[in-house]
Amino acid sequence: MFATKRLPIVLVLGAMLVTAACGGTGGNLGSLPPISPTPSASVDPGPDLTPEPTATPSESPTTEPSEEPSTGPTATPSPTATPAETMIVRAYFVFDGEPGVQGLVPTLSEVPKSVAVATAAMGALLGGIPGGDRYAPISSAIPSGTHLLGLTIKNGVATVDLSTEFDAGGGTTSMQFRLAQVVYTLTQFSTVKSVVFQVEGQTVTVFSGEGIVLDGPVGRADFTDQLPSMFVDRPAFGAALGNPGRITGSANVFEATFRVAVLNSAGKVIADEMVMATCGTGCWGTFDVRVSYSVTKAQWGTLRVYDPSEVDGSPEDIRDYPVWLTPGS
C-alpha cells in the first residue's frame, strides 16, 4: 500500500525539514525536550538531530575489530540536500533483549515525499523492519499483512484505522508492543498527543482477546512498560551521531543517573559520560546530553547506554546499537 524504500544502514547526509501531517509545524528540529515525568516526543519529525553520511560503506555495522574500515569515506561528509522526491520518516520497532533492555527503538526509512507525513510514517511501520537482518536484534509485534485503512488528526488526537490483521495472534506482551509501536510512531509529531485505535472502521474499546482496555485516546505515558530502562529516542538505530553527538530520550533508573558511551569500529571506548534524567528511582524523566569523541575518519561505531550496578559499578542493562561516527569539526 505504501511504496517505501528502506534506508541502508548508512543514511543520506543532510538536514531535511519535514512538514508535519495534517497541519502544525514540522521539520523544525525543535527545542529541548520538555521536562516531564513521562516520556514525550523530544523534537518534531525529520532526520535525526545529526546529519547522515553521504557515502555508503559496503559493509554493515559489525562488532568485528576494524580500526578504520577501508570501505568507509576518508573525509568528513559535508551536508547535502535530501532529494526533493523523497523524505525520511521515523518508525518504532522492538529492540529484543532481557528486561531493562527490551523495548521500543526508533528507526528511519526513506519514502516518497508527501505532505501526509504521519501516513508515510505508518506506511514505513507497517512495511516491516528496515534493513532486514542488518537490523537484528530488532523485531515488530505488528502482524504481517496489517494495512492502514485510514488516518485522521484533529485537536491533537490521531484516529488510526487498521485492518483486522492488527488484532490477530500473540499474547498480552505482543499486543501491548504493537499498540506502543503505533502510538510512538504517531506521537513523534507535534500535532499528535494521543491515539484512538479502530479496526475495520470500528473504534476499539477492548483490544483483542487479551482484554486490553482502551477507554479513550492513549499516549506515550500509557506505554512506559514497553520502554527499556534507558530509552534513546535520538539518534535512531543505525543513524549518524554527529560530533559532538546529541543524545535525547527518557529513563527510569536509580537516582536518575546512568552512563552513555561511544565505541569506535574496533570496539574501543572513546567517550563515556554520566547522564542525569529529570526524574528517576520509580519515575520517568527526560535527558538531553551532548557527547564529544575522537576518530580520525568516518566509521561505524556503537552507541551504548548502561546502568552501573549499585553494588560494584559493573554495567547493567547494556543497550548497544550502531551509529555513524565522524571526526569533530
Phi, psi and omega in degrees: 000327178243129177272102180243145175252115181291127178297137168295173182301327175267132184260168180284132181290146171138150177262094182270135177265129184246139179276130180292148185288145173054042176096176180087168180272136179221163177087330175296129182294347166085178181259186180297152180297145181294144176280111187212148179285355179235153181300144177212160180297129185278329180210167175290162185292164182143194177292169179300168181298340179248148181289156177268157181288149179278324182277158181238098174300146182286343182269155174267166177304139184213156176263000179290140181301133175193097189305314180214097187302130183291342181277351181278165177295151184264355181224161179294125179298146176256148184300139173224161181281143173292138180308140187298333185276356179227166176211166180253131178237160183249136175223154186249129178241193184244121174274117185281150178162191180285164175307136185096335179252316179298141178160180183297150178214135179278143173228164179241145176224150176262127184228164175302140182295136182203151174283341179273071188292322179296320177296320179295320178295320177295323176298320177294321179295313182285343179286350177102179187293125177290141175085354177059227183297338181294340181260013174300143008262055179263140177224177176230137177273353181279124182300141175300141180095356177292132180242149174274119181263340179184154178206122175230151179230124181211130177052040176082002181246126175264128174255115185247127181252120184241156180289166187298339178300334185299326182256022181262134170071161176091156178267194183300318181299313179298317181296317179296320181293319182293324174296316181297320179301316180292315182300314181291324178296321182277326183277006170293340183271141182295340180275357183236121177253332182208172188226138169251131182262138169234149173234119183053041175086354181256126179296133184269125174249331173229115188270123173064178177289352178280351175072034178284118185279125174240084187269021178166185177301142179241148181232192183299324182295342179278354185229036177292336177292345180263014177253151169289168181296333176232104187256111176270117179268329175218135004283162177287163176302124178080010180265176176280143181268329187079169181209105003291152181261135177266128183236122182230157178166208182224153180210152173223089186225166182302126179056022173066012182243145173205188182231149174235135182230155174238131178244141178279186185294340178270001180084011179276134178288121181245358173198143179202110186227150174282142178237140176240124176277169182282351177201156180192180183056066177102359176221157181268135175227158178268161174218154180208111186222149174247133183236126175261150180211172183234121170224151182273340177207162180298139184194163173284141175218195183229133170263127183235132169242141181204162182244114179297137180301139176292341183274304186229005178082001180292147184296135175230158179052045182290130177232113182249139163207157188288142173222157180267122183258145178223153177300148179291155180280000000 
